[in-house]
Amino acid sequence: MSPKANERVALVTGGGGFIGQALLGRLLGDGWAVRNLDFVAGQIADPRLTHWGGSFLQRELLAEAMVGVDTVFHLAATKFPREADRDPLVDAQENIIGTVMMLDRAVEAEVRRVVFASSGGTVYGPPERLPVDEDHPTRPMSAYGVSKLACEQYLRLYDGRGKRPLSTLALRIANPYGPRQNIDKAHGAVTTFCHHAAQGRPITIWGDGSVERDFVHIDDVSRALVMAADAEVHGIQVNIGAGSGTTLNDILDMIERVRGARPEVTFEAARGFDVPRNVLDSRRAQDVLGWQPQVPLQQGVAELLTAFTPLPD
């Protein structure tokens, strides 16, 4: 379906995923016409949403999907963190080179802005100071983090190029959580812990539970992405996080407060690639996007436990 003359058109690569579905819903709610380029269509039905089945690595499909697009939200990645570490060469070939190809197509199509979903949890590596701001040294400990960082640098390289100069913005997103996150892939401690607790299943923790992370609700993430489309700044990186650290043991405490019982937990040996603490400084997001998190973690935990608790027979 063709967009109306007064509709802005967004292309979302990877719109079938967790962050992608939240972003599609918010864009549609804000009046955009949206194209989802992904193998997975997702569950949103709207006449202003079209599904372009395939991958951002397919050059002709990508070029066709970009015609008339104002903003590209590049969320797609062909590898999850563990998969990237198992095969760094393929990860680099697909995600770094694929992102450069996407930028070339965006310049050719005279796209106004590209917003890239980077990773605040992996690009920095072991923190020298907390909270971690955007000027902190970047020393990623995983192939996934290396490729995200490389993609950020290519965005900066392409910023300002083209007949109608392309502008870019990279959002370094902390640890997103919320409804509709894929439990089967075991991504996201908050969502996984709440699901297991609600279902009466044991929770596995690697280490002693003292690992500290910055958890940000998916509604806050999708809002930041949409706000990034019209930010006056470009060619920079912006942290998107709650700005406060929460340990895995803290999450267990929150679950216990809501349910009145502590979930069953199994502690395994710590993993070498887990950074002990990672908390993002999101003051730049407030300054340049006008964004700050709105959903408290305790509220998000209660929301998830309600969603995952089986209905009585």
N, C-alpha and C positions, 0 to 999 in steps of 0.2 A: 504494500500500500504506500503510495507516494505521500510525503509529508505536505502539509498545507503551507502556503507561502509564508505565513507568520510563525511557523514552528522552527525551532532550532533542532538540528539533527546531531545526535551523538552516536558514535560507534564505540561499542564496548567489546574488547577482545577478552574472552573468558567470562562472558556474562552468565554462563550456566553454573558457575561455582558459588561458594558461600558468600564472598564479598560481592561477586557479580550480581547475584539475585537481589541483594539488598540495594545495590546501586541502581539496577534497572527500575526497581519499584520507586525509588526516590526521584529518579529522572522523570519517569512518567508522571509522578505526582506533581512535579514542577512544570509540566507542560511540554517536555521535550518529545520529539519523535526519536525512537531509539532502534538501533540495529545491534543485534547480539551475534557476534561472530564466535562460534563455539560449536564443538560437536554435540554439546548438550544444550537443549533448548531451555530447560528449566520449567517452572510451573506457573509462570505469569502469563496471563492471557489479556491482551489489550490490543485494540486495532492500530495503535501507534507504535507497536513493537513488532519488528520483523526478525525472524531467525535466519541467519546465514550459516548453514551447516558446514563446518570445516574448521581449518586451523589458520592462524595468522601467518603460518609458514607458506601457505598457498598464495603465491604472488598475484595471480590473476584474480582470484577471489577477493583478496585483500584490496587490490586496486579498485575493483568494482564496488566493494562495500564502502569505500571512502568517498565516492562521488557525492559532492554536495554536503559533506560532513563539516560541521563547525569544530567539534572537539572529539578527539579520540581518547578514551580511557583504556590504557593498556594494562590489563590485569592478568592476561594469560601467561602461563609458564608451562612448559612441557614436562617439568620434573618437580616432584616434591623434594624437600631438603634431603631426606635419606637417599632417594634415588639419585639425586645430583652427586652426592658424595660417592656413591658406588660407581658412577661413570661420568667423571668431570668432563671428559672430552666431548661426549654427546651433549651434555648440558651446555657447554660453551658453544658448540656448533649450532644448536637449536635456539637457545634463548638469547645469547649475545648477538650472533649473526642475524637471527630472526628479528630482533628488535631494531638492528641497524637497517634491515630491509624495510621494516615497517616505517621507520623514519624517512627513508627515501620515498616511499609511496606517499607519505603525508606531505612532504615538500611538493611532490608532483601534483597532488590533488589540491594544493593550496589550503590545507587544513589550517585553522587558526591556532589551535592549541593541542598539545599532547600532554595528558596527565598520566604519570607512571606510578604504579603501585610497587614501591620498593619495600625493604624489610628493615625496620628499626631494631629488630631482634638479632640480626645476623651481620649487618655491614660493619658495625663498630668493633666487634670482638670484645676481649676483656676490657672492662672500663677502667680508665685511670681516675675518673671522678664521677660522682653521681649528684644529680641526674645528668644524663649524657645529652649534651647539646650538639647542634649540627656541626660545630667546629671541632668536635672531639676527633682524635685520630681514628682512622678506619683500618682495622686489622682483622678482617673476617677469618673465622676458623673453619669455614665450610665452603665447599664448591658453590653451594646455593648463594651464600653471602657474596662470594667473589663475583659471580655472574650478575647479581643485582647491582653491585657497586659499579661494575663495568658498564652496565646499561645506563646507569645514572650519568656516567661521564660522557657517554655518547649523546645523551639528551642535551647536555651542556654544549657539546661540540656542534650539534645541529641547531641550537637555539639561535634564531635570527636569520636563518637561511631561507631562500626561496623567493619567488616573485612577490608573494605576500608573506613576509617573514613568519616562519613558524616559531611559536613560543612554547616552552616546555616547563613542566613542573614535576618534581619527583616527591612523592609523599613516603616518608619512612615510617611505615605503620608498625606499631608495637604488636601485642598479642591479641588479635581480635577474638571475640567469643560471642555467642548468642544463639537464638533459635535457628534451626535449619542448618547448623554446622554438621558436617558429615562425621557421624560417630564411628562409622566403619573404618575410616582412615586414621582414627586416633590422633587427630590434630586438635590441639586446644585443651589445655588442662582443665580450665573451668567447665567447659561444656562436657568433656569426658567424665570428670568427677561427678558432676550433677546427674548425668545420665546413669552412671553406675549406681550412685547412691539411691536414686529414685527407683531403679529396677532391682535393688537388693543384690547387686553384684559387687565383688571386692574391687578396690581401687589399687593399682600398682603405682608405686612411687620409686623412682631411681634416686638413691641417696637417702638423706635423712629428712627430706621435706623442707630444708632451709633455702633451697633455690628460690630466688626472688625475681619476679617478673612484673612487667607493666601490662595490665589487662585492660583492654578498651572495648566497649560494647559496639557491636556491629552497626547499630543505628548512628552512633557517633562517627564511625569510620565512613559510612556512606555519605553522611552530611559533609564531612571534610572533603571528600572527593568531588562532590558537586560544587562546593564553594571554591575549590581549586580551579574550576573552569573559568572563573571570572576574576581571579585574583590579579591585581595590577602588577605584581612581581612575576618574574620568569627567570628560567635558567638557574634555579637554586633547588636545594633540598629542604624539606620541611618535616619535622617530627610530628607524628600523630599518636599520642598516647595519653594515658590518664595522668601521668606526671607523678605517680606514687607507686611504690613497690608493694607487692603482696607475695608472701611465701606460699608454697603449696600447703604447708600446715595451716596457714591463715584461711585458705579456702575450705579446708576440712572443718575449721572452727565455724565458718559462716554456714556451712551445710548443717552442722550440728545445731546451731541456733535456730535454723528454720524448721528442721525436722524433729528436733528434740532428742535425737540419737546420733551418735558418731558413726560414720560409715566404716565398714570393714576395710582395713588397709594392709597391703603387703609391701614391705620395703625391700628393694633390690639394690645391688651394687651401683654406685654412682657411675654415670657415663662421662667419658673424658671430654666430649664435645659440648657439654652443658656449661655455659658461662654461669658462675655462681650468682651474679646479680646483674640485672639490666633494667634500668628505669630511665625513661626518656624525659628530657626537658622540652616541653611543648609551648614555651613562651613565644617562639617565632610564629607558630600557627595562630596564636591569638593576635599577634601584631600584624601579620600579612594576610591572613584569611578571615580574621574576626571569629575564629573557631576556638571553642574549648569544650571538653567533655561534659556531658549532661547526665549520663546514667551512672549512678553509684554502683560499685561492684556488688554490694550486698543486695541491692534491688535486682540486679541482673541474675544473681544466684537464685534468689527466690522465684524469679520468672522462669528460669530453666527447670527448677525442681517441680514447679507446677505443670509445666509443659510435658515433662517426662514421666510424671507419676501416672501409673495405669489407672484407668477408670474402674470403679467397683463393678462387679458383675451384677 
